[in-house]
Amino acid sequence: MTLSSSFLSILVVFFLAASSLSFSPTPQSTISSTQAGMGMFDFIQDAFGNEKYEDRRASASHILVDSNDEALIVQKEIAGGKSFADAAREYSTCPSSSKGGSLGTFEPGTMVKDFDDVVFNNENEVGKVLGPVSTQFGYHLIMVEDRFENQDRTEGSGVF
């Protein structure tokens, strides 16, 4: 038996099995709008949803260093007048150092939990140097540049 005849045999068995099943399609008029919107993989979206923060975003910069002592030294330099961006370029071990530590705008869950807890805590003042914050990556000095709430989520471009 050749490869093509084996494939053909499998295909015939598949169609015979499929044709022996009785499908009774539901009339279109009985499907509700909620049923029609449910997909087979909707549970994945639900599993990763974070309703508590779903409509929130933040823009932040950080400086990543290896030790708490190093973070405190950098923090003193910033308090002494050095700009956060210059300190990030000089001291941070993160690739974002080339952009002055800027991480851009992100949602909760994008960064590690300890980092998110600081950035998305409304009690932490925007524009103030926060930290040091310890994570598995090292010690962070964080500056929240802006927080956005009640933002509509979009799927792709709003052009169409």
Secondary structure, DSSP 8 states (H G I E B T S, - for coil): --HHHHHHHHHHHHHHHHHHS------GGG--HHHHH--TTHHHHHHH--TTTTT-EEEEEEEEES-HHHHHHHHHHHHTT--HHHHHHHH--SGGGGGTTEEEEE-TTSS-HHHHHHHT-TTS-TTSEEEEEEETTEEEEEEEEEEE-S----SS-S--
